[in-house]
Each structure stands twice: as structure tokens, then as C-alpha cells.
Amino acid sequence: MTLETKPESKKLSDSGEETTAPGSKANLTATVSGKALITTPIVFHSKRRDDDDKSRKYSRGTKTTQRLSLGISKAAYRTAKSISSGLSTFSDESDKSSRKRKDGMVRDSLRNASKGFEDGLNELGKAPDEIARRISGKTIIRVFRAFSL
């Protein structure tokens, strides 16, 4: 944005030229050029619900199967993540031990392995809940009724 200022009140000097007296408070006008004031675009996003808030839609008779398969896939993901987490912890702790002292990785191998197992089993313990959360109580009651007859 460029502003051009032009004094409105001008006085004539002895030679006949227009000048503005120093120290005088002349009224100034501003003219704005035709260039854009904001050069970067402004983007507005509407607030959307998260994917977790949306309810899933199922065809008739396939809800329990689909929910169970979703739980199994999430449990498998947690299992793989637990193995990765445990091995990563073991690797990091072994690296720290080897930097601390001579043969530190060998000396602290059991301690480092136990820390890795701890992190891995902590994540692995959440896997059965992923499956159990997907099975409704009604389904369990129906299954037990079928076997009890």
C-alpha cells in the first residue's frame, strides 16, 4: 500500500513559487493506490466432527462381523506396535549403556531387555480390550443361549 501525501494549503513565495511554510500544519490528503492490501489468501475452514465422532453404517446382519473384524485389526496393530515399542526401548537403553561405560551394553543387557519387555507388554496388554470392546452384550447372550439349548 502506498500513500501519497499532498499539502492542500500552499503559499506563494516572493519569487512566485508555491511552497509550504516550514513548521506549519498543512492539511494533508492521502490517496491509496489500486494495489491489493493483503497479498496472502485467507482460508476459512468450517469445524467438522472428528472421524471418531461419526457413527459407522452397516448393512443388515453384518454389524457384528464388521465390528469384530475392526477390533481384530486394531488388536493386531497394537500387537505390532508393542513389539516395535519394546525393541525400540531395548535399542535406546543399550545405546545409552554402551556410551556410559566400557562393555556397558553387555553388562546391562538384562536390565535393558527388561525395560524393553516392560514397554512392549504395557502396549500389548491393551490389545484384548480392542476385541472385547467391539462385541456387544446382546451378542454374547445370544451365543450362550444357542449353546445352552
C-alpha positions as CSV (number, residue, x, y, z in Angstrom):
1,M,0.0,0.0,0.0
2,T,1.5,3.3,-1.0
3,L,0.3,6.6,0.4
4,E,1.0,9.8,-1.4
5,T,0.6,13.0,0.6
6,K,-0.2,16.3,-0.9
7,P,-0.4,19.5,1.0
8,E,-3.6,21.4,0.4
9,S,-2.6,24.9,1.7
10,K,0.3,26.4,-0.2
11,K,1.7,29.8,0.0
12,L,3.3,31.8,-2.8
13,S,6.9,32.8,-2.2
14,D,8.4,36.2,-3.2
15,S,9.5,34.6,-6.5
16,G,6.0,33.3,-7.2
17,E,6.6,29.6,-6.5
18,E,4.3,27.6,-4.4
19,T,5.9,26.4,-1.1
20,T,4.7,25.2,2.2
21,A,6.0,27.1,5.2
22,P,8.3,25.0,7.5
23,G,6.7,24.2,10.8
24,S,3.2,25.0,9.5
25,K,0.5,22.4,10.0
26,A,-0.8,21.9,6.4
27,N,-3.8,19.7,5.8
28,L,-2.6,16.5,4.1
29,T,-4.7,14.2,2.0
30,A,-3.9,10.6,1.3
31,T,-4.5,8.8,-1.9
32,V,-4.5,5.0,-2.0
33,S,-3.1,3.1,-5.0
34,G,-5.2,0.4,-6.6
35,K,-2.9,-2.5,-5.3
36,A,-4.1,-5.2,-3.0
37,L,-3.8,-4.5,0.7
38,I,-3.5,-8.2,1.6
39,T,-1.3,-10.4,-0.6
40,T,-1.7,-13.7,1.1
41,P,-5.1,-15.6,0.8
42,I,-7.2,-16.0,3.9
43,V,-8.8,-19.5,4.2
44,F,-11.7,-20.3,6.5
45,H,-12.4,-23.9,7.5
46,S,-15.7,-25.0,8.9
47,K,-15.5,-27.0,12.1
48,R,-16.1,-30.7,11.2
49,R,-16.6,-33.6,13.5
50,D,-13.7,-35.9,14.0
51,D,-13.8,-39.3,12.3
52,D,-14.3,-40.9,15.8
53,D,-17.5,-38.9,16.3
54,K,-19.1,-40.2,13.2
55,S,-21.2,-43.3,13.6
56,R,-20.5,-46.2,11.2
57,K,-23.2,-47.5,9.0
58,Y,-23.7,-51.3,8.4
59,S,-25.8,-53.4,6.2
60,R,-28.4,-55.5,7.8
61,G,-26.9,-58.6,9.6
62,T,-23.3,-57.6,9.1
63,K,-22.8,-55.2,12.0
64,T,-21.3,-57.7,14.5
65,T,-19.0,-59.2,11.9
66,Q,-17.7,-55.9,10.8
67,R,-17.2,-54.6,14.3
68,L,-15.4,-57.8,15.3
69,S,-13.0,-57.6,12.3
70,L,-12.4,-53.9,13.1
71,G,-11.5,-54.9,16.7
72,I,-9.2,-57.7,15.5
73,S,-7.4,-55.4,13.1
74,K,-6.9,-52.8,15.8
75,A,-5.6,-55.5,18.2
76,A,-3.2,-56.7,15.5
77,Y,-2.0,-53.1,15.1
78,R,-1.4,-52.8,18.9
79,T,0.5,-56.1,18.9
80,A,2.8,-54.9,16.2
81,K,3.2,-51.6,17.9
82,S,4.1,-53.2,21.2
83,I,6.8,-55.3,19.6
84,S,8.2,-52.2,17.9
85,S,8.0,-50.1,21.1
86,G,9.8,-52.9,23.1
87,L,12.6,-53.3,20.6
88,S,13.0,-49.5,20.3
89,T,13.3,-49.2,24.1
90,F,15.8,-52.0,24.2
91,S,17.9,-50.4,21.5
92,D,17.8,-47.0,23.1
93,E,18.7,-48.3,26.5
94,S,21.5,-50.5,25.1
95,D,22.9,-47.5,23.2
96,K,22.9,-45.4,26.5
97,S,24.6,-48.3,28.4
98,S,27.3,-48.6,25.7
99,R,28.1,-44.9,25.9
100,K,28.2,-44.8,29.7
101,R,31.0,-47.3,30.3
102,K,33.1,-50.0,28.7
103,D,31.1,-53.1,27.7
104,G,28.1,-51.3,29.2
105,M,25.8,-52.9,26.6
106,V,26.8,-56.4,27.7
107,R,26.8,-55.6,31.4
108,D,23.3,-54.0,31.3
109,S,21.8,-56.4,28.8
110,L,19.3,-58.0,31.2
111,R,18.2,-54.6,32.6
112,N,17.8,-53.2,29.1
113,A,15.9,-56.2,28.0
114,S,13.5,-56.0,31.0
115,K,12.8,-52.3,30.2
116,G,12.1,-53.3,26.6
117,F,9.7,-56.1,27.7
118,E,8.0,-53.7,30.1
119,D,7.2,-51.2,27.4
120,G,6.2,-53.8,24.9
121,L,3.9,-55.7,27.3
122,N,2.4,-52.5,28.5
123,E,1.2,-51.8,25.0
124,L,0.4,-55.4,24.3
125,G,-1.9,-55.6,27.3
126,K,-4.3,-53.1,25.6
127,A,-4.9,-55.4,22.6
128,P,-7.5,-57.8,24.1
129,D,-9.6,-54.8,25.1
130,E,-9.8,-53.7,21.4
131,I,-11.6,-57.0,20.5
132,A,-13.7,-57.2,23.7
133,R,-15.0,-53.6,23.2
134,R,-16.4,-54.5,19.8
135,I,-18.6,-57.3,21.0
136,S,-21.9,-56.2,22.4
137,G,-23.6,-57.9,25.4
138,K,-26.5,-58.9,23.3
139,T,-24.3,-61.0,21.0
140,I,-22.8,-62.8,23.9
141,I,-26.2,-63.6,25.4
142,R,-27.4,-65.0,22.1
143,V,-24.3,-67.2,21.7
144,F,-24.7,-68.6,25.2
145,R,-28.4,-69.3,24.6
146,A,-27.6,-71.2,21.5
147,F,-25.1,-73.4,23.3
148,S,-27.3,-73.9,26.4
149,L,-30.2,-75.4,24.4
